[in-house]
Amino acid sequence: MWDERYSGTEFAFGKEPNDFLRETFEQIPTGGHVLCLAEGEGRNAVFLAQQGYNVTAMDMSEVGLIKATQLAKDRGVTITTQVADLADYPFGTNKWDAIVSIWAHVPDALRHHMHAQIVTALKPNGVFIVEAYTKAQLEADAVGGPPASQIERFGSLENLQSELVALKEIIGIERLRMVSEGKRHQGLSAVVQFVGKKESIE
């Protein structure tokens, strides 16, 4: 499905970074190594590379990541790409200064598995930046998010807080906000926004 969605010349979610990432990226240690999950066509990864970060973009769609590489080239930066599935992706240990999850909606079991690995994978003082649609999106007059038949894929602040207790919550909120990202994300949308930090051990 994702290869098909990314196969055209148009960028499904636009070429500009997610607004929440743009507002919070300075939480990431300067010049750090950043992993962008389910990064698709690369808009967020390329933005972070433009800010001087060493960025790896992973996605299950090779088609999307080919476009991400080209977008990086067009913008005068370099990113690393990895074709992989979140279900068996090796996050590593104390490897990343930041992990970014923008609209990466996954089933409950995979989310639990992923969050457990993320805490281990972050370096001390590393951050996890998340924006996802919540179930309230089903009542919103907006385009974006999983279908009602996949309701477990929606995000929630409760889940993030309970599954990421090892991280210090810097930002945690569910809210309505205007989203304008290509044709696929448009309108007044119901989202959860979260930034958690792995504190250093003195």
C-alpha positions as CSV (number, residue, x, y, z in Angstrom):
1,M,0.0,0.0,0.0
2,W,2.7,2.5,1.0
3,D,4.8,1.8,-2.2
4,E,1.7,2.6,-4.2
5,R,0.9,5.7,-2.2
6,Y,4.4,7.1,-2.7
7,S,4.8,6.0,-6.4
8,G,3.7,9.3,-7.9
9,T,5.8,12.5,-8.4
10,E,3.7,14.3,-5.9
11,F,4.6,14.0,-2.2
12,A,1.7,12.5,-0.3
13,F,2.2,14.6,2.8
14,G,4.1,17.5,1.3
15,K,7.8,18.3,1.4
16,E,7.8,20.5,4.5
17,P,8.4,19.2,8.1
18,N,5.7,18.4,10.6
19,D,4.8,21.6,12.6
20,F,5.3,19.9,16.0
21,L,8.7,18.7,15.0
22,R,9.6,22.1,13.8
23,E,8.6,23.5,17.2
24,T,10.4,21.0,19.3
25,F,13.5,19.8,17.4
26,E,15.8,22.1,19.5
27,Q,15.2,19.6,22.4
28,I,17.5,17.3,20.5
29,P,21.2,17.5,21.5
30,T,23.1,19.6,18.9
31,G,24.6,17.6,16.1
32,G,23.1,14.4,17.4
33,H,22.2,11.1,15.7
34,V,18.4,11.0,15.0
35,L,16.2,8.1,13.9
36,C,13.0,9.0,12.1
37,L,10.4,6.1,12.3
38,A,8.1,5.3,9.4
39,E,9.6,8.3,7.6
40,G,8.0,7.8,4.2
41,E,9.2,10.4,1.7
42,G,11.6,12.0,4.0
43,R,10.3,15.5,4.8
44,N,11.1,15.4,8.5
45,A,14.4,13.6,8.1
46,V,15.6,16.2,5.5
47,F,14.5,19.1,7.7
48,L,16.6,17.7,10.6
49,A,19.6,17.1,8.4
50,Q,19.3,20.8,7.4
51,Q,19.6,21.7,11.1
52,G,22.9,19.8,11.3
53,Y,21.7,16.5,12.7
54,N,23.0,13.1,11.5
55,V,19.7,11.5,10.4
56,T,18.6,7.9,9.6
57,A,15.2,7.6,8.0
58,M,13.6,4.1,8.2
59,D,10.4,3.0,6.5
60,M,9.0,-0.2,5.0
61,S,8.6,1.5,1.6
62,E,11.6,1.5,-0.6
63,V,9.7,3.8,-3.0
64,G,9.2,6.4,-0.3
65,L,12.9,6.3,0.8
66,I,14.1,6.7,-2.8
67,K,12.1,10.0,-2.9
68,A,13.5,10.9,0.5
69,T,17.1,10.5,-0.8
70,Q,16.3,12.7,-3.8
71,L,14.6,15.3,-1.6
72,A,17.7,15.4,0.6
73,K,19.9,15.8,-2.5
74,D,17.7,18.6,-3.8
75,R,18.0,20.4,-0.4
76,G,21.8,20.0,-0.3
77,V,22.0,17.5,2.6
78,T,22.6,13.8,3.1
79,I,20.5,11.3,5.1
80,T,20.9,7.6,5.7
81,T,17.9,5.4,4.7
82,Q,16.9,1.9,5.9
83,V,14.1,-0.2,4.4
84,A,12.7,-2.0,7.4
85,D,9.6,-3.0,9.3
86,L,9.0,-1.6,12.8
87,A,8.1,-5.1,14.0
88,D,11.6,-6.4,13.7
89,Y,13.7,-3.2,13.5
90,P,16.9,-3.3,15.7
91,F,16.8,0.0,17.6
92,G,20.1,-0.7,19.4
93,T,21.3,0.4,22.8
94,N,22.3,3.9,23.8
95,K,22.5,4.7,20.1
96,W,20.3,7.7,19.4
97,D,20.2,11.3,20.6
98,A,16.6,11.4,19.4
99,I,13.9,9.2,17.9
100,V,11.1,10.8,16.0
101,S,7.7,9.3,15.5
102,I,5.4,11.4,13.4
103,W,2.1,9.8,12.4
104,A,3.5,6.3,13.0
105,H,0.3,4.5,13.9
106,V,0.8,0.9,14.8
107,P,-1.2,-1.9,16.6
108,D,-1.2,-2.2,20.4
109,A,1.3,-5.1,20.6
110,L,3.7,-3.5,18.2
111,R,3.5,-0.1,20.1
112,H,4.3,-1.8,23.4
113,H,7.3,-3.6,21.8
114,M,8.5,-0.4,20.1
115,H,8.3,1.8,23.2
116,A,10.2,-0.6,25.3
117,Q,13.0,-0.6,22.7
118,I,13.0,3.2,22.3
119,V,13.8,3.8,26.0
120,T,16.8,1.4,25.7
121,A,17.9,2.9,22.4
122,L,18.1,6.5,23.5
123,K,21.3,7.9,24.8
124,P,21.3,9.7,28.1
125,N,19.7,13.1,27.5
126,G,18.2,11.8,24.3
127,V,14.5,12.6,23.4
128,F,11.5,10.9,21.9
129,I,9.3,13.2,19.9
130,V,5.8,12.0,19.0
131,E,2.8,13.3,17.2
132,A,-0.1,11.0,16.4
133,Y,-3.8,11.2,15.7
134,T,-6.1,10.3,18.6
135,K,-9.5,8.5,18.4
136,A,-11.2,11.9,18.5
137,Q,-10.0,12.3,14.9
138,L,-12.9,10.1,13.9
139,E,-15.3,12.9,14.8
140,A,-13.1,15.7,13.4
141,D,-13.9,17.4,10.1
142,A,-10.4,16.6,8.8
143,V,-8.4,14.3,6.5
144,G,-5.8,12.0,8.1
145,G,-5.3,9.1,10.5
146,P,-6.2,5.4,10.6
147,P,-9.6,4.3,9.6
148,A,-12.3,3.4,12.2
149,S,-11.7,-0.3,11.5
150,Q,-8.1,0.1,12.9
151,I,-9.0,2.0,16.1
152,E,-6.2,0.5,18.1
153,R,-3.7,2.3,15.9
154,F,-4.7,5.7,17.2
155,G,-2.4,7.4,19.8
156,S,-3.2,8.6,23.3
157,L,-1.4,10.5,26.0
158,E,-2.4,7.8,28.5
159,N,-0.6,5.1,26.5
160,L,2.5,7.2,26.0
161,Q,2.7,8.1,29.7
162,S,2.1,4.5,30.9
163,E,4.5,2.9,28.4
164,L,7.3,5.5,28.7
165,V,7.5,6.0,32.5
166,A,11.3,5.8,32.2
167,L,11.3,9.1,30.3
168,K,10.9,12.5,31.8
169,E,7.8,14.1,30.2
170,I,8.7,17.5,28.7
171,I,5.5,17.9,26.7
172,G,2.4,15.8,26.9
173,I,-0.9,17.0,25.5
174,E,-4.0,16.0,23.5
175,R,-5.4,18.8,21.5
176,L,-7.1,20.0,18.4
177,R,-4.9,21.8,15.9
178,M,-4.9,22.7,12.2
179,V,-2.8,20.3,10.1
180,S,-1.8,21.1,6.5
181,E,0.5,18.4,5.0
182,G,-0.1,17.6,1.4
183,K,-3.4,16.1,0.4
184,R,-3.4,13.4,3.0
185,H,-3.4,15.5,6.2
186,Q,-5.7,18.5,6.2
187,G,-8.0,20.3,8.6
188,L,-8.7,20.8,12.3
189,S,-7.3,17.5,13.7
190,A,-7.3,15.7,17.0
191,V,-3.7,14.9,18.0
192,V,-1.5,13.8,20.8
193,Q,1.9,15.5,21.2
194,F,4.7,14.2,23.4
195,V,8.3,14.8,24.1
196,G,10.1,12.6,26.6
197,K,13.7,12.8,27.7
198,K,16.0,10.0,29.0
199,E,17.7,11.6,31.9
200,S,21.4,11.0,32.4
201,I,22.6,9.0,35.4
202,E,25.0,11.0,37.5
